[in-house]
Amino acid sequence: MTITPEIRDKIIDLAERRLNARQIQRILKVPGVSTSSIHLFMATNGLRQPVRRNTNYIRKGVPFKSFSEEEDAFIEALRIQGFVCREIGEWCGRRFGHKRSASTICVRLKMIAAREIDQ
């Protein structure tokens, strides 16, 4: 389920009251709108600062590697040069040794932009 304008307004209101994504999801109880969807919405719309993690972890058997400051700068530079998210993901794989999907790159660029607007 996508986040409707009505749900969006409620999330914004609750986020401004300093509630986190899990608390908001429990209050809203909207079927199909998960905690991770709310978290992503908040991060990409500047309602919460992305947390910089320097950890590697495994989720559902798939290894994940957090974005580093160097990787953030690299993807921003490639985007400014006109590369699309798919191409940036491929370049990240070559340079940093781990695969990044186009959607992961696009979301990260939104998070970086939201963080910069908030500062």
Long-range contacts (C-beta under 8 A, 24 or more apart in sequence): 1-30, 1-31, 1-32, 1-33, 3-33, 3-37, 3-38, 3-41, 7-33, 8-41, 11-38, 11-41, 11-42, 11-47, 12-45, 12-47, 15-42, 15-47, 15-48, 16-47, 20-48, 21-48, 40-107, 43-110, 43-111, 43-114, 44-107, 44-110, 44-111, 44-114, 45-114, 46-114, 46-115, 46-117, 46-118, 49-115, 49-118, 50-111, 50-112, 50-114, 50-115, 63-98, 65-96, 65-98, 67-108, 68-96, 71-96, 72-108, 72-112, 75-105, 75-108, 75-109, 75-112, 76-109, 76-112, 79-109, 85-109
